[in-house]
Amino acid sequence: MTDLFPLGDWILAKLPEKSTEETKTDFGLIMVNDNDFDPSLQSAEVVSIGEGGTDINGNRLPIDIKVGDTVLFAPGNGVAHKIDGVEYLFLNHRAGYVLARTPKKAE
């Protein structure tokens, strides 16, 4: 991972690797499991967060998501970016791109 730090209310999350598993039916039809066609909520692991945005008085508004959390978001939200062959997604915290989070499990 390169040193990439989101600004303001943005979060950088690592997308899980896409599965391109092929399944062959009894009739010979090949079905590809492609995550791009999944309409359900998607998840990603937070790898970096911004410092939070500011209110109209310039006060910093904290982000209640931490590095290592898993976030849930709707398909189509965020801005995709590939770094060294790994897919990441920029999600805006205040814009409502992040719907829920699961805290990082203690090791």
C-alpha positions in Angstrom: 0.0 0.0 0.0 1.3 3.4 -0.9 1.1 6.2 1.5 -2.2 7.7 0.5 -4.2 9.8 3.1 -7.7 11.0 2.3 -8.6 14.6 3.1 -11.5 15.9 5.1 -14.5 13.5 5.4 -13.1 10.9 3.0 -12.2 7.3 3.9 -10.0 5.0 1.9 -11.2 1.3 2.0 -9.7 -1.8 0.5 -12.2 -3.8 -1.5 -12.1 -7.6 -1.2 -10.6 -9.5 -4.1 -13.2 -10.2 -6.8 -14.1 -13.8 -7.3 -14.3 -15.0 -10.9 -15.1 -18.5 -10.0 -16.8 -20.4 -12.8 -19.5 -23.0 -12.2 -20.6 -25.4 -14.9 -24.3 -26.5 -14.8 -25.4 -30.0 -15.7 -26.5 -28.6 -19.1 -23.0 -27.2 -19.8 -23.9 -23.6 -19.1 -20.9 -21.8 -17.6 -21.9 -19.3 -14.8 -19.4 -16.8 -13.6 -19.6 -15.5 -10.1 -18.8 -11.8 -10.6 -19.1 -9.4 -7.7 -19.9 -6.5 -10.1 -23.4 -7.8 -10.6 -24.3 -8.1 -6.9 -27.0 -5.6 -6.0 -26.7 -6.2 -2.2 -24.7 -4.1 0.2 -20.9 -4.4 -0.2 -18.2 -4.2 2.4 -14.6 -3.1 2.5 -11.8 -2.7 5.1 -10.9 0.8 6.1 -7.1 1.4 5.5 -7.0 5.2 6.0 -9.2 8.1 7.1 -9.2 11.8 6.7 -9.2 14.2 9.7 -12.9 15.0 9.3 -14.6 18.0 7.8 -15.3 21.3 9.5 -18.5 23.1 10.4 -19.3 26.6 9.4 -17.2 27.9 12.3 -14.1 25.9 11.3 -14.5 23.3 14.1 -13.3 19.9 13.2 -16.0 17.2 12.9 -14.6 13.8 13.9 -15.1 10.7 11.9 -16.5 7.8 13.9 -14.8 5.2 11.8 -11.4 3.8 12.6 -8.7 2.1 10.5 -9.3 -1.6 10.5 -13.1 -1.3 10.7 -15.2 -3.0 8.0 -17.7 -0.6 6.4 -20.9 -1.4 4.5 -22.0 0.7 1.5 -24.4 0.6 -1.3 -23.1 -0.5 -4.8 -22.2 2.5 -6.9 -21.1 4.7 -4.0 -17.6 6.0 -3.7 -14.8 6.5 -6.1 -12.7 3.4 -7.2 -8.9 3.6 -7.4 -6.4 0.8 -8.2 -3.0 0.9 -6.5 -0.4 -1.8 -7.3 -3.2 -4.1 -8.6 -5.3 -3.8 -5.5 -8.7 -2.1 -5.7 -9.6 0.6 -3.2 -12.6 2.8 -2.8 -12.9 6.4 -1.5 -16.1 6.8 0.5 -17.3 10.1 1.9 -18.4 9.9 5.5 -20.6 12.9 5.7 -22.3 12.3 2.3 -23.8 9.1 3.6 -21.8 6.7 1.5 -21.0 4.6 4.6 -24.2 2.9 5.9 -22.7 0.9 8.8 -19.5 -0.3 10.3 -18.2 -3.3 12.1 -15.3 -2.5 14.5 -11.9 -4.2 14.0 -11.8 -7.4 16.1 -9.2 -7.4 18.8 -6.4 -9.9 18.1 
